[in-house]
Amino acid sequence: MATLDLDEELLKDEELVASIQNLDHSIVDIETLLESRMDLDYNSMSVEEKIKHDLLIAFALNSLYWVYLRLDGVDPTSHNIKRELDRVKSTMDMAKGAMAKKNMLRVDKKAAERFIDHALWTPEDKKRRSHNMENPNKKIKFDENGDPSK
């Protein structure tokens, strides 16, 4: 009889019932996510997609085991799962860095060389330009009629 009273008492606790329902919905969501990821054709994935897939599966399973240990009353921070989760997280950071390098902007060397070549002064350009135009700062002398003298 004591367990029956306890069950009825627990069912009356709305906060506990809501938490258990939330846990049940979360478990269903995780199951559908993992099933959808496991149904994908692994061999047809690119290397980047394979890395993301493997890391997602490893992190999800280790996290689920962490939750299981917590629900079972075991402290997961003193368990080997803590070290495994840290290893997966560091691998995620390394993968993120490698993918960022792939998408990083690059300098177009040929275009940069053209910009620099056209912007820099060279003595050959100076000589060529001096033959094509007269010195604009040269004083102009006029003759008696007011015409410019040559």
N, C-alpha and C positions, 0 to 999 in steps of 0.2 A: 504494500500500500504506500510506503514511503516514496518509492520511485514514481508511482502514478501521480502523487501529489507534486513531486518535483517536476515531472514532465508538464503537468498543467500549469505549474508556476512559471516554468521557462517559456511556455507558449504565450503566456500573458505579457512577458517582457517584450514589448514592441521593438525596442532598440536591438535586442539580440536577434529577434526574428528577421529584422531588416538587414542586419549584418550577415546572417546566414544566407539570405536570399541574394544579397550582393555578391557574396563569395560564390554561390552557385552560378550566377550569371557570368561572373568573371571566368570561372572554370570552363563554361561552355564557349565563351569568346576565345579563350586560349586554345581550346581543342580545335575550333574551326580554323584559327590562324595556323596552327601547326599542321593540320591536315591539308590545308591549301598549299602550304610551303612544301610538304612532303610529296604532293601529287605532281609537282613540277618535274619536267625532264631535266635532270641534272647535267647530262652530257651535252645538251644543246645550249647551256648557259655560257656566257662569256666568263673570263677569269674574274672580272670585277663582280659579276653577279654571283659567282660561286663563293667568293670570299664573303660577300654580304650574307648569303644564304647560310653558310657554315657558322658564321659568327652569331647570326640570329638564333639558329637552332641550339648552339652551345650555350648561349646566354639564357635562353628561355628555359632549357632543361635544368641548368644549374640554379636558376632563380626559383623554379618550381620545387626543386629539392630543398632549397633554403626555406621556402614557405612550409614545406612538409616538416622539416626539423623544428621550426618555430611552433607549428601546431602540435607537434609531438612533445613539446616541452624541453627540447634540447637547445642549448645555446649555440647557434651556428657560427658565432664569431670565434669560438674555440675549436671549430670543426675544420676539416680539410677543405670543405666547400668554400670557405672564405678565401683561401689561397687560390683555388681554381677560378672563382669569380674575378679575383684581381688579375689573374693571368689573362682571362678572356677580355677584360676591360683594357688592359695594356695592348693586347693584340688589336682591339678595335681602334685604339688611338694610332697605332702604327699603320693600320690599313687606311685610316682617314688621312693621315699625312701622305701616304703614297698616292692616294687618289687625288689629293689636292695638288701634288706636284705634276700629275698628268694633265690637269686642267689649268695649270698656271699659264699666264700670258708669257709669250716669248717675243724677243726682239727680232724684227726682220732685218737681217744683217745687210742685205743688198740695198734696201731702202735707206738704212742708216748711212751706209757708205755714200749713196748719192747725195743725201742731205749735207753731209760733211764736205764732200768734194765741191759742191756748188757754193757752200757758205765760206770756205776758206779762200784767202787771197793767195795767188801764186804770181811770181814775177812774170811768167809768160802771159798771163791775162793782162797784166799792167801794160806790157809792151804792145800787145795787140790793141788794147783800148786806146792807147795814146796816139796811135796812127789813125784811128777812125774818127776821132773828134778833136776839135781844137780846144785849147785851154779856155774854159769859160771865164776864168778870172783875169784874163789878160786885158790890159788897158787898151782901149780902142782910141786911136788918134784920128782926128778929123782934119781934112785939108781946109783950104780957105773957103771953099764952096759949102762946107758942112757935110761933105761926103766922107765916109770912113776910108782911111788910107790903108793900103795893104802893105 
